[in-house]
């Protein structure tokens, strides 16, 4: 077993229990807290406490929040949630979202890795809260390769991926990746991580259930990485939820149950342009996995051993593999 850093301090990896692999307490953009008509921390706190308690009542014991600063991470919100002690462990992230921040341009891979290490080892924004995982995001921007050599969007994304790998090895933490699964962007990411000497068991290739290409997902798992089936939103209809649940079952039947991680990519307080419709129960955002997907899996033949592998052992193993890199 190993130690995992949560917003309330370190816990043993064996105590994580049923863990949602990719969630957000809030999501929007860097600096949104400066605009009171966009972000209200009292409202965000209430929504999160209600949602966390409902998730806990449904059996969730831990959650990975993958909101780096440029996606709207709010350290004061983490502090208040930590003080409330909802009974759900929350692991928060350093790293970057889809567009590389301007102040990383021209910086070396090691300089960027040092930025990540500060939040992993010293604390976030002067707080006592330390990140416990690194987030990187490769989406359609990866295709932007026009411009001077080394100064393209793609080159910047590749530098942040290498920086994440170096910081992960130094600190002994995992990496979780937002990817454009329909373009198989997990593959070039794993190639970079492998080139950097990273243990691929410490990597989650996220948003993989946006793809229906089972062989692609099996190839990710065959390389040792976790397959993040973490887009299980309450806004999807039952037919689409069943399709996504079937991917988890197919991977489990292929022998990869312990390399599947489940989540929603959900938030009870997201601040993108399209806000929830009036009357939407935002505090139910972390319930579709326990209340629909797991019952569906059981009804369609998944064993309790396979379900435990997807809900608990996969996350425990990625933190333990990561810890082994720094020992």
HUQUI-V977587 format. One record per run of one state. SS is the DSSP state (helix for helix, strand for strand, loop for the rest). FROM is the first residue (numbers start at 0). TO is the last residue. Records with the same first field share a line. If there is no record, write none. Layout:
SS->FROM-TO ; FROM-TO
This chain:
loop->0-1 ; 6-7 ; 15-17 ; 23-25 ; 27-30 ; 34-39 ; 57-60 ; 65-67 ; 71-73 ; 84-87 ; 91-91 ; 95-100 ; 104-107 ; 121-131 ; 138-138 ; 143-151 ; 171-172 ; 179-179 ; 183-183 ; 195-198 ; 205-206 ; 210-212 ; 222-224 ; 229-236 ; 262-268 ; 270-280 ; 284-286 ; 299-302 ; 325-326
strand->2-5 ; 8-11 ; 18-22 ; 26-26 ; 61-64 ; 88-90 ; 92-94 ; 132-137 ; 173-178 ; 202-204 ; 225-228 ; 259-261 ; 269-269
helix->12-14 ; 31-33 ; 40-56 ; 68-70 ; 74-83 ; 101-103 ; 108-120 ; 139-142 ; 152-170 ; 180-182 ; 184-194 ; 199-201 ; 207-209 ; 213-221 ; 237-258 ; 281-283 ; 287-298 ; 303-324
